[in-house]
Amino acid sequence: MSIKIKVNRRLKCRSDRVKSTELHGSEPWMLTSLYDGTVYVWDTESKKVFKSVSVSDLPVRVAKFVSRKNWIVTGTDDTLIRVFNYNTLEKVAQFSAHRDYIRSLAVHTSRPFILSSADDGVIKLWDWERKWACTQVFRGHTNLVMHVVFNPKDNNQFASASLDKSVKIWQLGSPTPNFSLRHEHGVNCLSYHPGGDKPYIASGCDGGAVKVWDYQTKSCVQTLQGHGKDVNAVVFHMAMPLIISGGSDGTVRLWHSSTFTLLTTLNFGMERVWALAVQRGSNDVAIGFDEGSLLIKLGREDPAMSMDVSGKIVWAKHSELQQANVKTLAGQEVKDGEKLSLAIKDMGSCEIYPQTIVHSPNGRFVAVCGDGEYIIYTAVALRNKAYGPAQEFVWSSDSSMYAIREASAEVKVFRNFREHKSFRPESGADGIYGGPLLGVKNQACLAFYDWDTLDLVRNIEITPTQVHWSETGELLSLVSDDSFYVLRYNADVVENTKGKSDDCTEVNAKEAFQVVTEFDEKVRTGLWVGDCFIFTNNINRLNYCVGEEIVTISHLDRAMYLLGYIPKENRLYLGDKEFGVVRFSLLVSVLEYQTAVVRRDFEAADKILPAVPRDQVVRLAHFLEKQGFLSQAMSVTPDPDHKFDLALQLEDLRTAYGLAKQHSSKEKWKQLSDLALSKSEFGLAQECLYSSRDFGGLLLLACSAGNRELMEKVELGATSAGQTNVAFTANFLLGRCDKCLQILLETNRLPEAAFFARSYLPSQISRIVTLWREQLSAVNARLGGAIASPDQTENLFPEMPHSLKIEHFLSQQLLPATPANQYTNSLTKLSRDLTQEMHIAEASGIFTYCAQNGKDHNRASDEEVEDGFLKVENVPKEPPKPGESQSVSDDHYKENQWVQSSPPWSSSDHAVTKAAKSKQTFLEAEVPASEPSASPACPPKALSAAENTLSSSSDREAQAPSRQSQNLSLEEELDRDLADLNLDDFDMDDFEIDSDELLED
């Protein structure tokens, strides 16, 4: 029996001589070691170098992956074994292993062992858990040991090949070989048969021959002659019945592992072959040449498996057909993704090597195609029903019809196992696809034909790799290399076009197919369940798409292939390359509900919803949200968090507020406050910000509206919450510089406190500088002594008396809070000249300052003044009356604890009305700018004289030299400025003046 195998070249890398190749067990990586001392890890998907390591200046003859440790182990001509982490490229270990060139390494599959062989004729066993100790030495060869390999069926046994013309079989723990197998020439390479049914080992020798041995009977089963020069590499394929050999003649030969016949010879023109590598579960073969490396794929990746509608699975293990039935698991509890323990029944041997197996739509027949032939069997007894030559075989949606593609690019259609029609497409036929229409692919497009008449229905300019039809025939997916398309097919359009067309052979109804959507997914296998397309992709995910949404069912740990779906069980079945079968739960009710939603049939969706289990309802709600149906999603979801998010998206403040009250959390209140602010619901925003303890947001709110009462509450709340930055800002905006300074001291920010006092509280500079000096001197005494203080170096602070006077002047003022909408009317306050204001106040008798224990006759008695400043504890505690300007003590603020007002939305029935009222009251200023001052009006004569005095004083200051240049004191300069002032011009009877009002006028 011959096998016709398609060979696809996946990766070609030009480089120096490649001495070994290896494929990673789980990643798409190919490892190559070069004669120039470099090791490369190639990404076979991107076709680029993933990692590279310069190991040595001498050849690296062998490199192996240790996947469970993320290692690369190398053996070189400098007799060293080196171990690298292939993620970080860090060298994990390096040690001298032999006295001559290291030829081969073998990694134990489960234990921490590595075998090494070298030109010194010795084999050594290394244990990496014992710090790479050599635990055993095997002696027996009399020449170079070229290759060692573990037996995959018995990990305690290994074989070695040597140029002493022998193959020796060893056992771990025994220093001598079990037995030897003799060659006529030196032996270069070995490979064990991966299957348990054949105890074979293949060896390649210098004479150009490959010998297949039965290591149980110790006899040579077959000698394969074909290579013209030495055979340097040989390997059994893991999935196909193949022996692959490579030699110095530059060829790679494929042999049948059962009949031992030569199937094909490959010559890639890259000189001598030095290495071959395969991997379990993959059809890839890595080849190392003199001029580089090559990665090829043999045959199909998909396993030859098929499942009918009743759950019977048929697969081909080599040429043997086997059957299993998932119904035998009825009643057993198996977790999703776990391998099923199925009873396997041998159905018999197939006359061809199956490449594909396909059940008929009704499940009565099984079609097998391979080696250029097809055979149709009955599904139960495996009786031959029909056969013939074919490169491909497909079923129609009607089980009585099928089609084949012959090697001559002729397509034949059969009905009831007899040839019905045949045709040869003008553009050729590179592939055919079954379903309601017959699809024929060429190099330019995909053409659909009617099964009965073979009339052309439509040409689509795409060359897909797969075509999948839904059960109803209304939807189909066209899968290409990097994406797939979902199309809708309207059979009625085709029928109408047929009746009106003059040319019956080319209907070409363009309106019959409409593109629904496109997805950028690399599909491995797929099938339709209702209007949902289920597929596995290249990154091992099990997904399904409905509408324009892709939903992940599960992440798979290996490549899996869809077998079918059984609606009665709500189970989806998949198989792998080793014919392991797993299943996943997929509810029909969920798929039907999502299908109804995509069709916007919410009436039908509401009828299906009661049948959906509760644990799946949230999933459906998320699906509705992604489809844009937010209100429906909010009515469906039982999850309060999800419902809150949907209420925010719908800007449903009432529902969101109720959910936030029921399930309170800072995150919910913060999100709701943002929405309330965006909707100008300031009362609601204030409550939400307080509930979320977002005093920064409250600070912004109070500052924007000029709400002093709210600002005071923000200060108290931020202080209690330890948010000192917010408390500092609130106190600063309230004009409480002493509390700002205290916050800086409490948080040990002495440098900032000193500079803050220099700007706003000059009377506190000496005290703060003393504390700063003490702290800094503990670290560096010299540096601490370098800081100047006004009480010790008065000459460095010439402005200090003037600053103290202005500080005292400002301490007696309490400016009214101004709302944000009066900002433009308050711009003059942003450019105040405090010196001029103080001069006016002094000239009018409003302000008097007694420096050095003097008196302020208007504000405080002698015992209330300390160093020219009012004592804080003596400041009146009662709030100022309208129109008065008065400071408020710390005790007054401490007594004014945070009292949250009644929530604006305390009643859900009147929430919107209350929020609107709260917004209106919130924006009202404490002292509207439009209200007249409560202070007595200034007489016009006094006001005019004060303005003239201010004007003349400004002119004199502009013309005269500075006070510093004339060495004038503050008192002397004030006397000079007031020299021309005639107080007799002022009518002082019942005279009072407010400096703020004067400046505003």
Disulfide bonds with the S-S distance in Angstrom:
none
